[in-house]
Structures are given as C-alpha cells and as structure tokens.
Amino acid sequence: MNESSLPSIPEYFKGKNVFVTGATGFIGKVLIEKLLRSCPEVGNIYVLIREKKGKDPVKRIQEMTDVALFDVLKKTYPDNLRKILPIIGDVTQINLGISSDDRKKLVNEVHIVYHIAASIRFDDPLKYAILMNTRGTREVLRLVKEIKQLEVFMHLSTTYCNIDRKVIDEKVYPPHDDWKRAIDLAENADPRIMDILTPKFMEPFPNTYTFTKSLGEHVVKDLCEGKIPAIIFRPSIVICTMTDPFPGWMDNFNGPVGILVASGKGVMRSVYADPQIRADYVPCDSVVKGMIMSTWKKALERNPAEKYSISVYNASSYRVQQVSVGELVHLGKKLCWEMPLNDIIWYPNGSVTKCWYENYLKLIFYQVLPALFIDGLLLLLGKKAM
C-alpha cells in the first residue's frame, strides 16, 4: 500500500472500540486522555474497574477523570468523556472476574486491547505478583482470543524485565522459568512456603516485579506468536508528562518523584545510592504516543508474517538524555530552593552516598533523632506525636 494512502492515526482510530486494563493507573489515565483528545472520533473506551462496596462504577470513572490531566479535554471535547464505559472485573481473578454479559459485549465490540494493569511494587509477595502480572496476562489473552474484530493487542511491559543483560534488544529473550509452573505454584502452594522460596525461585531478578513481568512477556509470546497481532511495549522509568497535555502532570510518588518530594520537605536527608549511576527516565506522554503509534503501525501491517509476529518496542531515553542520581538530587535541591514546597518540615537538603555506614549515621542523626525530639516536644505539650 502506498504510504500516502494510509489513514492518519486519528482516522484509523475513528469508530474503533478500545478495552483498557489498568485504566485508573498513571499510564492508563494518560493513554485514555490522549485517545479522547487527539483521536476525538474514537469509539467507546471500555475500562476494567474493580468493584468497591458503596461506589457506583460510573461515579468511580467521574473521580478518575476529575483531575487536572483531563482539563484540556473537558474544554475541547467534553462529550468524549461519555465514551469511557466501566467493565466490573479484577485482573487477579479467573476470567478477569467479568460477568458473562460484559464479556459478550467485549467479544463483539472491541477492536484494540491495551493490557496495562500490573502490580508495580517491588516488595509485593511473590504469590500476588504472579497472580497479577503473569496469570493476569494469561486471563486477558484468553479474552483476547475470543474477540471477533480484534486488530491489535498490546502488553505493557518494562525494560527492566531483562536486568541480567547489559544491552536489551527489541526481542523476547529466553525465559528464566516456566510461566505455567509459576502460575501453578501461586495457585496451589502455601503462601508461607512461597515467601521462603522467593529469593531462590526468582534468581537472578532483584524483586518480584521484574520477575513476574518477565514471565508475562513469555505468556504473550507463547499465546500470541503467529496467532494474534501483538505488541510488547517496554518503557523504562516513567515520569511526569513533558508537554502533553501540559508539562509536569503526575499522580504518584513513584520513581525519582518520591525522593525529590521527601527531600524537598526536609524529611529525607540521605539517599543510599551510587551518585554516578545513570537512571533511564522517560516522560509518560512520550510513552503513550509511542503506544498509540505502534498500535497504528501494527494494525495497518499488510504482511501476514510481520502482522502476526510479536513486535517489541523499548521506550527509553538512554541514548537521548542521561541523568545521574547525583545530578538528579542536585537539580532537585536547586528547584526546591527556587520553588519551595508546601508544609516543609525542615530546610531542603540531603546528599547521595554509596557508603552504607555514612548513610546509616546520617539517617540516625538527621532523621531519627530529630523526629524523636519533635515527637517528645509534642507529647510534652499534650499533642499527638507525628
């Protein structure tokens, strides 16, 4: 097909119905806002939402969109918010916990699936992380296989699911473990036994997040290769938006933001890390644009071999912009002095050290002892300790 005859991205998404897991998370919100604003004629966006007692699903969607991120959309295409439709379910449940009626609706109406939902905590118990990140991916793909008009399935992974390699190419590497065995273990083994076996079971991975996300990639490879137009999209450390819809939006303290806020409020005085280590940060709006563009590319692929071969994309800024931990803390301190945060407990300061003993002493003298002193004063004054 001649490139000039290809539909633009907004033209392609016109009338397409989308199903999103993890819609209430950081990347999920930015993706939904971008689709509704930049592809205004997109069809309905079905979002998987866990049921909560006393909370109406529609009300939960209103709460999800009641943030500054959606302000531009509300001014330009306010009616598009009505396209966000709730599907009650849970990624950790068999069949995603979706009712038969809702499942039938998704099977008959959806064209594109974005599987974003994941447990991103490094310290989650192995059992829960497997059920969420590995079995959850399997359950999403069981649904995807039933969808009648499916054009693209995208699995959001991470560049850190191959931490044993210095260079990570855009391909799925051989597995470190069998994902089927891992799911069977999570479903049947005693949680206490799993906690004991966790360090040995997930070698060489440093945490349950990277281990289970790596297994998730192999779920996609085994169930999609040659059968489903699938994409594995791997961002690095996702930070706030850079420009779109405006700079600096974020709704969590993940990545470097938590350290900067804690230091800016005077709570954290020392960071235990090598100041020369360079972290890889990528803005959330850049990630979302890449996700949408790769969806468009995969959907318009005419070569069957390419279309049904899994496409892997690494979303990384490593070759574009590198920032060391030391530089990050220095810039953060400078910013906190220029634009101080509210409710500062102590003047903004702090340092980075790779010496465990130095960090421990700073922790005791700059954080623990001052905190005990202030709490003691508050108790003497008859007030509640902090």
N, C-alpha and C positions, 0 to 999 in steps of 0.2 A: 504493500500500500504506500502511495506517495505521502511523504510527511506533511505536505501542505493540505492533504485531505483529512488528516487526523483531527478528531474533535479536541477542543481545548479541555483543560481539566474541569472547569465549570460545566461545559457542555456534556462531558462524559458523565458527571455525577447527576445530571438532570434526571429526576424521576427515580434515581436509584435509592433503594431502601437499605439502611445500614444497621447492623447489630454490633453493639459495643459492650464488652465486659470491662469492668474497672472504670466505668464512666464517671463515678464520683471521685476518682483519684485525680492527682495533679495533671498527668498527661492526658487522661481521658477528658477532663474538662476543656483543656486547650484544644484538643482534637475536635470535639463537638462544636465549640465556638467557631473554630476556623472553618469547618464544613458549612455551618449555617450562614456564616457571613460571606465567605469567599465563593461558595457554591450555593447561592441562595435558592436555586430550584431543586436542590437535593430532595429526595423523598423523605420518608419518616426515618427517624433515628431511634431504634429500639435500644433501651439501656437496661442491663441486668442490675437489679437492685435487691438487696437483702430485705426481707420483711422485718419490720420492727413494730413491736406492740404499741398501739396507740398512735401510730404515724401512718397517715394516708400516703400511698406511693406518689400520687400527684403532688402532694404537699412537699414530699422529700425532693422531688425534681425542682420545685419552686425554690426550696432552700439551696439546692445545688447551684442554681443559676443566679441566686441573689448575692453575687459577689462582683467586684469591680471588673473582673475579666469580661463579663457579658454586657458591660455598659455601652460599648460601641455598637454591638449587635442590637441592643434594645432601641437605639436611636435610628439605625439604618433599616433593619428588617425585624421589627418587634414581633410580628406574627409568626416568624420562623421558630420561636420558642415552643409553639404548639406542636411542632413536629417531634419533639422529644417525648417518647412514649415509654412508660415503665413496663418491664417484664420482671415479675417477682421470682427470685431464684437465688442460688448460692453456688459459687464455683466449687466449693469443697464438697458439695453433695452429688450423689449419683444422679445422672441426667440433669445436672445443674439445679435440681430442685424445682424445675419449671413445670407448671401444670400442663396437662395434655392439650388444652385449648390454646395456650400461649405457644407451646411447641409447634402445633399445627400452623399457627399464624406465621411463625418464623420460617418454617419449612416452605411455606407457599409464597411468602412475600419478600424475603431478604435476598439481596444481591451481593453484599460485601460484609465480611465479618472481621472486626478488629478485636483480637484477644489481648487485652492489656492487663486484666486483673492478675495480681500477684501479691504474695507476701514479700515485702522488701526489707524486712527486719533481718539483721544478721544473726540475732540471737534467738530466733524462733525455734521451738522444739522441732526436731527432725520430722516427727510424725506429721505435725501440722503443715510444715513446709512442703513435704511430699504431696499431701492431700491437696494443697492449694496450687502449687506451682507445677507439679508433674501430673497427678491424676486429674486435676482441674483442666489441664490442657487436653488430656485424652477425652474427657467428657465433652469439651467444646467441639472437638473434632468428630465425635460421634454424632453430634447435632449437625455439624457442617456437611457430613456425608449425606445427610437426608435432604438438605436444602436443594430445591428443584432448579432455581435460577442462579446458583452461585457463580460469581465471576472471579472473586478474589478472596482468599483467606490470609490474614496477616497475624503473625505471632510476634508480640513484642518481647524480645529477649534482652540481653545485656552483653557488652563487650567483655565483661569480667567473668563470663562462664567458661573461659579458656585461660585461666590465670597461670597455667603451667607452661605457656608459650610466650616467647618474647615478641614475636610478630604474629598477629592474628589476621589471617586472610579471610576473605568473604566466602567461607565454605563451612560446612558442618564437619567437625573433626571426629575421629573415632571415639566411641563412648568410654567413660571410665567405669561405668557399671551398667547393668541391665535395668532399664526403667520399669519393666514389668515386675522384676524381682523386688525393686524398691517399693512399688505400689502394694504388692502383696505383703511385704513386711509391714508397711504403715497400716494396712487394714487389719492385720492379724496379730502382730507382735505386741507384747506388753509394753506400754509407753516407758516404763521404768527400765526395761531391758534395752529399749532403743536409745534412751538417754546415755546409758553406759557404753553402748556400741558406737555412738555417733562419731567420735573422733576417728576411730579406725575405719568405719564404714565409708566416710566421705573423703578420705585421703585422695588427692593432695589438696583438696579445697579447704579454705580457711573458715568457711561458715556455711550454714545450711542454705542460705540464699543462693550463692553461686553454684552450689552442688545441685540443688533441685532445678535451677534454671537451665543448667547444662543438660540434665535429664530431659527437661521439657523440649529442648531442641531436637532430641532424638525421638521423642514421641511424634513430633511434626514430621521428621524425616521418614520414619517408618510408616506412618499412616497416610502421608501425602504424596510422596515421591511417585511420579508417573500417574497419579490419580486425581490430584486436586491442584488448581493454580494457587500455589502457596508462597508466602514471603516470610522470611525470618528477619526482623529488623532489630539491630543491636545498637542502642545508644550507649554512650559512656556515662559519666556522672551528669545527670540532668539538673540544670539550674534554672533560674528565673527566665522569663521571656526577654529577648533582646530588643525587639522592635514591635512585634505584632501580637495583640492589637495595640500595645504600648509597652515601653520598657519597664522591666523590674517586677512583673507580677509573679507571685509565688504564694502557695497556700500551706507550706510546711517548713520544717526546720531541717530537712534532710541535706546531706552533702555539706558544703562549707558554710551554709547559711546559719546553722545552729551554732557553730563555733564563733562566727562573727557576731551574732546577736548576744551570746553569752559573754564574749569578751567586751562588747560594746556596752553592756550593762554593768560591767565590773565584776561579774560572777566568776568567770574563768580567767585565771592568771597565768596558766601554763598549759602548753599543748605538747604532749609526748609524741614527737614525730621527727623524722629527718627533714630539716628545713630545705635541703637541696632536692628532695623528691618532687618530681613534677606530676601534678594531677591532670587529668583529662576531663575538662568540663565542656558541656555542650548546651546551648540555650534551648529551652523547651519548644519555642516556636520554630526553631530550625529543625528539631526532631519531627515535629508534626508536619511541617512542609515536606520533609523527606518521606514520611509515611504516606502522605496523600499522593505525591508524585510517583512513588514506586508502585502504588496501587493502580494508578492510571496507566503506567507503563506495562505492568503485568496484564491488565485487562485487555489492552489493545494488541498484545503479542499475537501474531498470526502463526508462528512456527510452533506446531504442537509439541515438539521436543523441548523447546525453550519454555513454552507456557506451562507445561506440567513438570518441569524441573524446578526444584526449590530455589528461589532467588534469595541470596543473603546479602544484606547491606549493613556495613558498620558505620554508625553515625558518630564520628569522633572529630575532635578539633586538634588532635596531636600534631599534625603537620601544618596547622594554620596558626595556632596560638597556644603557647605553653606557659603555665604559671606555676612556680614552685610553691611549696607550702609556706616557706619563709616570706616570699613576695606577697602571697595572699594575706598573711597576717599583717604585714607592714601596710599594705593598701587598706586593709580593714580598719586598722588603728587610725590611719590618716583620715579616712572617711568618717569615723566616729567622732573625731575632734571637729571636723568641718560641719557635720550634721548630727549632733548628739541624739541618742535615742531617748524615749520617754522612760521615766521611773528608773533612772540609773542608781544603782546601789553604791558603787564605788567608781572612781575615775577610770576611764577606759585604758587598759594597758594589758600587758601579758607578753609572753615570748614563746618561742618554739625551741625545744631541746630534744636531742636523741639520747641524752644521758638519763637513765631511769632514776638514779639517785638524786640528780638535780631536780627532776620533775617532782619526785616524791617530797623533797624538802619544800619546794615552792607550794605544793599542794597543801602541806601541813601549815606553813607559816602565812601563806597568802589567802587561803580559802577556809580551811577547817578551823583554825584558831580564831580568826576574825568572826566567823559565823557563830562559834560558841560564845564569844564575848558579847556579840549583839543579842543573841538569844538570852543570855544571862541578864543583860540590862532590861530587856523586855519583860522577863519574868519578875524581876525586882519591882518594876513599875506596874505589875499586875496585868500585863498584857500578854497576848498569845505569842509564843515564840514563832519565828519564821520557819 
